[in-house]
Amino acid sequence: MEQLRYEYPATQTVTRRAHVGVVGSGDLEVLLSPSTSEKAEVVIRTSVDGYGHVWKSVLDRFFTRYEGAVLLELNDFGATPGVVMLRLAEAVEASEGAPQ
Protein backbone atom coordinates (compact mmCIF):
# COMPACT_ATOMS: atom_id res chain seq x y z
CA MET A 1 0.00 0.00 0.00
CA GLU A 2 1.40 3.36 -1.02
CA GLN A 3 0.27 6.85 -0.01
CA LEU A 4 1.04 9.84 -2.23
CA ARG A 5 0.41 13.58 -1.72
CA TYR A 6 0.28 16.41 -4.23
CA GLU A 7 -0.64 20.10 -4.13
CA TYR A 8 -1.83 22.43 -6.88
CA PRO A 9 -2.69 26.15 -6.98
CA ALA A 10 -6.39 26.98 -6.85
CA THR A 11 -8.40 30.08 -7.67
CA GLN A 12 -12.00 28.91 -7.27
CA THR A 13 -13.90 28.36 -4.04
CA VAL A 14 -15.68 25.02 -3.71
CA THR A 15 -18.58 24.72 -1.26
CA ARG A 16 -20.05 21.24 -1.81
CA ARG A 17 -18.71 17.78 -1.05
CA ALA A 18 -18.88 14.86 -3.47
CA HIS A 19 -18.35 11.10 -3.32
CA VAL A 20 -18.05 9.00 -6.48
CA GLY A 21 -16.84 5.51 -7.31
CA VAL A 22 -16.04 2.57 -5.11
CA VAL A 23 -12.89 0.87 -3.92
CA GLY A 24 -12.95 -2.43 -5.76
CA SER A 25 -11.14 -4.43 -8.37
CA GLY A 26 -9.81 -1.99 -10.96
CA ASP A 27 -11.79 0.95 -9.60
CA LEU A 28 -11.33 4.15 -7.64
CA GLU A 29 -13.21 6.07 -4.95
CA VAL A 30 -12.95 9.87 -4.95
CA LEU A 31 -13.94 11.99 -1.95
CA LEU A 32 -14.00 15.71 -2.74
CA SER A 33 -14.23 18.26 0.07
CA PRO A 34 -13.83 22.03 0.16
CA SER A 35 -10.29 22.98 1.14
CA THR A 36 -9.51 25.13 4.14
CA SER A 37 -6.60 26.66 2.21
CA GLU A 38 -6.26 28.38 -1.14
CA LYS A 39 -4.90 25.31 -2.90
CA ALA A 40 -5.92 21.88 -4.06
CA GLU A 41 -4.57 19.03 -1.98
CA VAL A 42 -4.60 15.43 -3.22
CA VAL A 43 -4.07 12.35 -1.05
CA ILE A 44 -3.88 9.01 -2.83
CA ARG A 45 -4.01 5.63 -1.14
CA THR A 46 -3.23 2.95 -3.70
CA SER A 47 -2.76 -0.80 -3.63
CA VAL A 48 -0.30 -0.52 -6.54
CA ASP A 49 3.17 0.67 -5.54
CA GLY A 50 5.67 2.50 -7.76
CA TYR A 51 3.39 4.51 -10.05
CA GLY A 52 3.83 7.97 -8.53
CA HIS A 53 5.03 9.37 -11.88
CA VAL A 54 1.82 8.18 -13.58
CA TRP A 55 -0.38 9.67 -10.84
CA LYS A 56 1.49 12.98 -11.14
CA SER A 57 1.01 13.07 -14.92
CA VAL A 58 -2.73 12.39 -14.64
CA LEU A 59 -3.18 15.00 -11.89
CA ASP A 60 -1.06 17.59 -13.71
CA ARG A 61 -3.34 17.19 -16.73
CA PHE A 62 -6.51 17.37 -14.61
CA PHE A 63 -5.39 20.52 -12.78
CA THR A 64 -4.62 22.37 -16.02
CA ARG A 65 -8.43 22.52 -16.43
CA TYR A 66 -9.70 22.52 -12.85
CA GLU A 67 -8.85 25.28 -10.36
CA GLY A 68 -11.00 24.41 -7.36
CA ALA A 69 -9.66 24.71 -3.81
CA VAL A 70 -10.38 21.15 -2.71
CA LEU A 71 -9.15 18.24 -0.69
CA LEU A 72 -9.29 15.17 -2.92
CA GLU A 73 -8.94 11.77 -1.29
CA LEU A 74 -8.44 9.00 -3.84
CA ASN A 75 -8.71 5.40 -2.68
CA ASP A 76 -7.41 3.22 -5.49
CA PHE A 77 -7.56 -0.49 -6.23
CA GLY A 78 -5.75 -0.61 -9.58
CA ALA A 79 -7.69 1.97 -11.63
CA THR A 80 -6.31 2.89 -15.05
CA PRO A 81 -5.48 6.54 -15.85
CA GLY A 82 -8.70 6.76 -17.91
CA VAL A 83 -10.81 5.66 -14.95
CA VAL A 84 -8.99 8.16 -12.72
CA MET A 85 -9.83 11.04 -15.09
CA LEU A 86 -13.44 9.86 -15.34
CA ARG A 87 -13.87 9.69 -11.55
CA LEU A 88 -12.25 13.10 -11.06
CA ALA A 89 -14.60 14.65 -13.63
CA GLU A 90 -17.59 12.94 -11.97
CA ALA A 91 -16.56 14.29 -8.57
CA VAL A 92 -16.30 17.84 -9.92
CA GLU A 93 -19.71 17.58 -11.61
CA ALA A 94 -21.26 16.22 -8.42
CA SER A 95 -19.75 19.02 -6.32
CA GLU A 96 -21.10 21.60 -8.75
CA GLY A 97 -24.62 20.23 -8.40
CA ALA A 98 -24.90 18.45 -11.75
CA PRO A 99 -27.16 15.38 -11.85
CA GLN A 100 -25.30 12.18 -11.06
C-alpha positions as CSV (number, residue, x, y, z in Angstrom):
1,M,0.0,0.0,0.0
2,E,1.4,3.4,-1.0
3,Q,0.3,6.9,0.0
4,L,1.0,9.8,-2.2
5,R,0.4,13.6,-1.7
6,Y,0.3,16.4,-4.2
7,E,-0.6,20.1,-4.1
8,Y,-1.8,22.4,-6.9
9,P,-2.7,26.1,-7.0
10,A,-6.4,27.0,-6.9
11,T,-8.4,30.1,-7.7
12,Q,-12.0,28.9,-7.3
13,T,-13.9,28.4,-4.0
14,V,-15.7,25.0,-3.7
15,T,-18.6,24.7,-1.3
16,R,-20.0,21.2,-1.8
17,R,-18.7,17.8,-1.1
18,A,-18.9,14.9,-3.5
19,H,-18.3,11.1,-3.3
20,V,-18.0,9.0,-6.5
21,G,-16.8,5.5,-7.3
22,V,-16.0,2.6,-5.1
23,V,-12.9,0.9,-3.9
24,G,-13.0,-2.4,-5.8
25,S,-11.1,-4.4,-8.4
26,G,-9.8,-2.0,-11.0
27,D,-11.8,0.9,-9.6
28,L,-11.3,4.1,-7.6
29,E,-13.2,6.1,-5.0
30,V,-13.0,9.9,-5.0
31,L,-13.9,12.0,-2.0
32,L,-14.0,15.7,-2.7
33,S,-14.2,18.3,0.1
34,P,-13.8,22.0,0.2
35,S,-10.3,23.0,1.1
36,T,-9.5,25.1,4.1
37,S,-6.6,26.7,2.2
38,E,-6.3,28.4,-1.1
39,K,-4.9,25.3,-2.9
40,A,-5.9,21.9,-4.1
41,E,-4.6,19.0,-2.0
42,V,-4.6,15.4,-3.2
43,V,-4.1,12.4,-1.0
44,I,-3.9,9.0,-2.8
45,R,-4.0,5.6,-1.1
46,T,-3.2,2.9,-3.7
47,S,-2.8,-0.8,-3.6
48,V,-0.3,-0.5,-6.5
49,D,3.2,0.7,-5.5
50,G,5.7,2.5,-7.8
51,Y,3.4,4.5,-10.0
52,G,3.8,8.0,-8.5
53,H,5.0,9.4,-11.9
54,V,1.8,8.2,-13.6
55,W,-0.4,9.7,-10.8
56,K,1.5,13.0,-11.1
57,S,1.0,13.1,-14.9
58,V,-2.7,12.4,-14.6
59,L,-3.2,15.0,-11.9
60,D,-1.1,17.6,-13.7
61,R,-3.3,17.2,-16.7
62,F,-6.5,17.4,-14.6
63,F,-5.4,20.5,-12.8
64,T,-4.6,22.4,-16.0
65,R,-8.4,22.5,-16.4
66,Y,-9.7,22.5,-12.8
67,E,-8.8,25.3,-10.4
68,G,-11.0,24.4,-7.4
69,A,-9.7,24.7,-3.8
70,V,-10.4,21.2,-2.7
71,L,-9.2,18.2,-0.7
72,L,-9.3,15.2,-2.9
73,E,-8.9,11.8,-1.3
74,L,-8.4,9.0,-3.8
75,N,-8.7,5.4,-2.7
76,D,-7.4,3.2,-5.5
77,F,-7.6,-0.5,-6.2
78,G,-5.8,-0.6,-9.6
79,A,-7.7,2.0,-11.6
80,T,-6.3,2.9,-15.0
81,P,-5.5,6.5,-15.9
82,G,-8.7,6.8,-17.9
83,V,-10.8,5.7,-15.0
84,V,-9.0,8.2,-12.7
85,M,-9.8,11.0,-15.1
86,L,-13.4,9.9,-15.3
87,R,-13.9,9.7,-11.5
88,L,-12.2,13.1,-11.1
89,A,-14.6,14.6,-13.6
90,E,-17.6,12.9,-12.0
91,A,-16.6,14.3,-8.6
92,V,-16.3,17.8,-9.9
93,E,-19.7,17.6,-11.6
94,A,-21.3,16.2,-8.4
95,S,-19.7,19.0,-6.3
96,E,-21.1,21.6,-8.8
97,G,-24.6,20.2,-8.4
98,A,-24.9,18.5,-11.8
99,P,-27.2,15.4,-11.9
100,Q,-25.3,12.2,-11.1
